[in-house]
Amino acid sequence: MTLILCLRQDSRYRYYDYILEKWVNRLNRIAIIGGGITGLAAAYYAKQAGAHVTLFESQDRLGGKIKTFYRDGFTLETGPDGYMARKPTLTSLITELGLENHLVRSKTGTSYIYVRERLRQMPAGSVMGIPTKFWPMVKTDLFTWRGKLRAGFDLVIPRVYTGEDISLDCFFRTRLGSEVVDTMIEPLLSGIYNGTLDDMSIESTFPQFITIEQKTRSLILGMKALTPPVQAGVKPSDTGKFLSIDQGLGVLVEALRPSIDRLELRTVVQSVRPHEVTLADGTSESFDGIIMATSPHALGPLLGFPEAERLSNLKRTSSMTVLAAFDEADVDALDGTGYVIAKSEENALTACSWMHKKWPHMAPKGKALIRMYVGSECVPSLLHEEDHVVATFALSELRRIQNVGTPLFTKVERHVQTMPQYEVGHQQDVRAFEEALLSWDGVEACGAILHGVGLPDCVDSAKRAVERLQLKQAVTV
């Protein structure tokens, strides 16, 4: 900026002044397609760059998967309830919005897996399902001795990843054996993407495991080296690895809304071409730049080229969440914040979170809030049922695991075909799409289909899209 001011003050550089003005003018009108967290973040960063922002959203609300409700003193998150604290972009955005004093960190405690009809403690020192301590692994009742011995082969077998993308199932089953995968790793990791390990790409989902294996060969040794030692006399922290906002993530949506100069809700976009947006009613409008922040299935129909169609046709899965509020005395008092459920139990639920323990701000004192996750394979049969039918079914599955009384109320949320699956070869598909989009002047894309499904990943993606759009326009002029 100092250089620009110097140039503008020097008459010899009036040409550069002209170029600067032309660049600013070309960035003046930006269209954003999609009003989820990605689109809202893109609106914020575009506005910070000086653009006039128009946002088109086909639904009647902003926020996408983020949905916060309030009832009887409870804060109900039916979509994401927090985000990974180690990814800084979203925290930086929240700070810029003046909400840093409202950030809260999740609580933690004993972790459980429901397997062989009982809640069992996860071995101490396990990191994302990878054991890093010898003695807890020996003592645990999660696995048989045969399963424990097979997991120990990780210390001696050669590297599994050889430079070509493989599934998480192939990678972990080869390194640690089927029992550890089926009992611990699969319930933990597949829940993040609401998918199955046998078709999830290790390059696109957990590339850090590739790095660890390449560096140390053994996952156990590699994860152990990354885990900081517990200092003698120091009490382990009771805070977790996630952050949220004490009034609910819906506050973030409202804080980003002022970045939008012109909001068009219930507006369906029919197609996008360089510098042009055409709506379903046939009207077209020109923009200096367009940012695609839509759901994955819309990319192909809107853009029309094969690489976009490929992303639109990638597998997506569905799920349901059921929130149930109780008097705290009517819920089993267990340490920790919840548990995951092994598929071998044939329970319709994949996980359960004790939200009042994970996020104390979400429930009034003396109350409990439980969040149940219904597996994707059960969604088709439940999708068109009434909410009370879904809630009753989920509670019946929950009572197979723990004792709960009669809920004060329940809240059901359906997530239909919303979670993109990063299948083997996903990075190649994304790379082909992004290379094809390079030739589209004034059009950029961002979102969960590309480089990560978490909230910080979406914000990162939006920020990069705005930066690329600025660079494109600067190069054009």
Secondary structure as GFF3:
##gff-version 3
##sequence-region A 1 477
A	DSSP	alpha_helix	2	9	.	.	.	ID=ss1
A	DSSP	three_ten_helix	11	13	.	.	.	ID=ss2
A	DSSP	alpha_helix	14	26	.	.	.	ID=ss3
A	DSSP	beta_strand	29	33	.	.	.	ID=ss4
A	DSSP	alpha_helix	37	48	.	.	.	ID=ss5
A	DSSP	beta_strand	52	56	.	.	.	ID=ss6
A	DSSP	beta_strand	68	71	.	.	.	ID=ss7
A	DSSP	beta_strand	74	77	.	.	.	ID=ss8
A	DSSP	beta_strand	83	84	.	.	.	ID=ss9
A	DSSP	alpha_helix	88	96	.	.	.	ID=ss10
A	DSSP	three_ten_helix	100	102	.	.	.	ID=ss11
A	DSSP	beta_strand	103	107	.	.	.	ID=ss12
A	DSSP	beta_strand	112	115	.	.	.	ID=ss13
A	DSSP	beta_strand	118	121	.	.	.	ID=ss14
A	DSSP	alpha_helix	134	139	.	.	.	ID=ss15
A	DSSP	alpha_helix	145	152	.	.	.	ID=ss16
A	DSSP	three_ten_helix	153	155	.	.	.	ID=ss17
A	DSSP	alpha_helix	168	176	.	.	.	ID=ss18
A	DSSP	alpha_helix	178	180	.	.	.	ID=ss19
A	DSSP	pi_helix	181	185	.	.	.	ID=ss20
A	DSSP	alpha_helix	186	193	.	.	.	ID=ss21
A	DSSP	three_ten_helix	197	199	.	.	.	ID=ss22
A	DSSP	alpha_helix	202	205	.	.	.	ID=ss23
A	DSSP	alpha_helix	207	216	.	.	.	ID=ss24
A	DSSP	alpha_helix	219	226	.	.	.	ID=ss25
A	DSSP	beta_strand	239	245	.	.	.	ID=ss26
A	DSSP	alpha_helix	250	256	.	.	.	ID=ss27
A	DSSP	three_ten_helix	257	259	.	.	.	ID=ss28
A	DSSP	beta_strand	262	264	.	.	.	ID=ss29
A	DSSP	beta_strand	269	273	.	.	.	ID=ss30
A	DSSP	beta_strand	276	279	.	.	.	ID=ss31
A	DSSP	beta_strand	284	286	.	.	.	ID=ss32
A	DSSP	beta_strand	289	292	.	.	.	ID=ss33
A	DSSP	alpha_helix	296	303	.	.	.	ID=ss34
A	DSSP	alpha_helix	306	312	.	.	.	ID=ss35
A	DSSP	beta_strand	316	327	.	.	.	ID=ss36
A	DSSP	three_ten_helix	328	330	.	.	.	ID=ss37
A	DSSP	beta_strand	338	341	.	.	.	ID=ss38
A	DSSP	three_ten_helix	343	345	.	.	.	ID=ss39
A	DSSP	beta_strand	349	354	.	.	.	ID=ss40
A	DSSP	alpha_helix	355	358	.	.	.	ID=ss41
A	DSSP	three_ten_helix	360	362	.	.	.	ID=ss42
A	DSSP	beta_strand	367	374	.	.	.	ID=ss43
A	DSSP	three_ten_helix	376	378	.	.	.	ID=ss44
A	DSSP	alpha_helix	379	382	.	.	.	ID=ss45
A	DSSP	alpha_helix	387	398	.	.	.	ID=ss46
A	DSSP	beta_strand	409	420	.	.	.	ID=ss47
A	DSSP	alpha_helix	426	437	.	.	.	ID=ss48
A	DSSP	beta_strand	443	445	.	.	.	ID=ss49
A	DSSP	alpha_helix	448	451	.	.	.	ID=ss50
A	DSSP	alpha_helix	455	476	.	.	.	ID=ss51
###
